[in-house]
């Protein structure tokens, strides 16, 4: 009985320790401005966003983590694909087109404000969609924000963000 309780206690401590950041790093992430988060994500893309990974999400097709920094409400995750690429991705669904479009414009403007002048924006507009892609000759990282329709009948509009190296 004592051995079993000790075993469970060690297992719990191990799980908690593996899924949390050191206190100083976690406090720093919590207190970051949006621009500091954007720049941390750009920098973090080079090492798979390791410093910003939170608890692991169980998935069958890929490994995923909850990030410590969200750029679109609480809708982001860090995904490791079988190709070896790691991406920070956010997807937020909306009931109305106007809500989604306003959020897309807010995220897009925030990226323009936060990214340094060497980042170039390319825009693509479709009938019911918009896409802005940001690239820099000084970075292998790419940032894309999208607005468009989904197949969800309850929330047919969405905004997504992707940061990937």
C-alpha positions in Angstrom: 0.0 0.0 0.0 2.8 2.4 0.9 4.7 1.5 -2.2 1.6 2.1 -4.4 1.0 5.5 -2.8 4.6 6.4 -3.3 4.5 5.3 -6.9 1.4 7.4 -7.6 2.9 10.4 -5.9 6.1 10.2 -8.0 4.0 9.7 -11.1 1.9 12.7 -10.4 4.9 14.9 -9.6 6.6 13.7 -12.8 3.5 14.6 -14.9 3.1 18.0 -13.3 6.8 18.7 -13.7 6.8 17.8 -17.4 3.7 19.8 -18.2 4.6 23.1 -16.6 7.1 25.8 -17.3 9.5 27.0 -14.6 7.7 29.7 -12.5 9.9 32.5 -13.8 9.2 31.6 -17.4 5.5 31.0 -16.8 5.1 34.4 -15.1 7.0 36.1 -17.9 4.7 34.6 -20.6 1.6 35.6 -18.6 2.8 39.2 -18.4 3.9 39.5 -22.1 2.3 42.1 -24.3 0.8 40.8 -27.6 3.9 42.1 -29.5 6.2 40.3 -27.1 4.2 37.1 -27.7 4.4 37.5 -31.5 8.2 38.0 -31.3 8.6 35.0 -28.9 6.6 32.9 -31.3 8.7 34.0 -34.3 11.9 33.2 -32.4 10.4 30.0 -31.0 9.6 28.6 -34.4 13.3 27.7 -34.8 13.2 25.2 -32.0 9.6 23.9 -32.2 8.3 26.5 -29.8 9.8 24.5 -26.9 9.7 27.3 -24.3 6.0 28.0 -25.1 4.7 24.4 -25.0 2.3 23.7 -22.2 0.6 20.4 -21.5 0.5 17.8 -24.2 -2.8 17.0 -25.9 -3.4 13.4 -26.7 -3.9 12.9 -30.4 -3.7 9.9 -32.7 -2.4 11.6 -35.8 0.2 14.0 -34.4 1.7 15.4 -31.2 0.1 18.6 -29.9 0.6 21.0 -27.0 -1.4 23.8 -25.4 0.7 26.9 -25.8 1.4 29.2 -22.9 0.7 32.2 -25.2 -2.5 32.6 -27.3 -2.8 35.2 -30.0 -6.5 34.5 -30.8 -8.3 34.0 -27.5 -8.0 30.4 -26.2 -8.0 28.8 -29.6 -4.3 27.9 -30.3 -2.1 24.9 -30.1 1.4 23.8 -31.1 1.4 20.8 -33.6 4.2 18.5 -34.5 3.5 16.9 -37.8 4.9 13.5 -39.1 7.0 15.5 -41.6 8.9 16.9 -38.6 7.5 20.4 -39.0 6.1 22.2 -35.9 3.5 24.9 -36.3 1.7 27.3 -33.9 -1.9 27.3 -35.1 -5.0 29.1 -33.9 -8.5 28.6 -35.2 -11.5 30.6 -34.0 -15.0 30.1 -35.3 -17.7 32.8 -35.4 -21.4 32.8 -35.9 -21.4 36.0 -38.0 -19.2 37.2 -40.9 -18.8 40.6 -39.4 -17.4 39.3 -36.1 -14.9 37.1 -38.0 -13.9 39.9 -40.4 -13.3 42.3 -37.5 -11.2 39.8 -35.6 -9.2 39.0 -38.8 -8.5 42.7 -39.2 -7.5 43.1 -35.6 -5.0 40.2 -35.8 -3.7 41.4 -39.1 -3.1 44.9 -37.7 -1.5 43.5 -34.6 0.9 41.6 -36.7 1.7 44.7 -38.8 2.4 46.6 -35.6 4.5 44.0 -33.9 6.6 42.6 -36.7 9.8 44.6 -37.5 10.0 46.6 -40.8 11.9 43.8 -42.6 8.6 41.7 -42.7 6.7 42.0 -45.9 2.9 41.4 -46.2 1.3 39.8 -49.2 -2.5 39.8 -49.3 -4.9 37.6 -51.2 -8.6 38.4 -51.3 -11.3 36.0 -52.5 -15.0 36.3 -52.8 -15.6 35.1 -49.2 -12.0 34.9 -47.9 -8.9 36.9 -47.1 -5.3 35.8 -46.4 -2.3 37.8 -45.3 1.1 36.2 -45.3 4.1 37.8 -43.7 7.7 36.8 -44.6 11.1 38.2 -44.0 14.4 37.7 -45.8 16.0 37.6 -42.3 13.8 34.7 -41.0 12.8 31.3 -42.2 9.6 31.7 -40.3 6.3 32.4 -42.1 3.2 34.0 -40.5 -0.2 33.7 -42.1 -3.6 34.9 -41.0 -6.8 33.8 -42.8 -10.5 34.7 -42.8 -13.2 32.6 -44.5 -16.0 30.1 -44.4 -16.1 26.7 -42.7 -18.4 23.7 -43.0 -19.8 24.3 -39.5 -23.5 25.3 -39.8 -23.5 26.8 -36.3 -20.4 28.9 -36.7 -19.7 29.1 -40.5 -17.0 31.8 -40.3 -13.4 31.4 -39.0 -10.2 33.2 -38.5 -7.0 31.2 -38.4 -3.4 32.0 -37.7 -0.3 29.9 -38.4 3.3 30.5 -37.5 5.7 27.9 -39.0 9.3 27.6 -39.9 
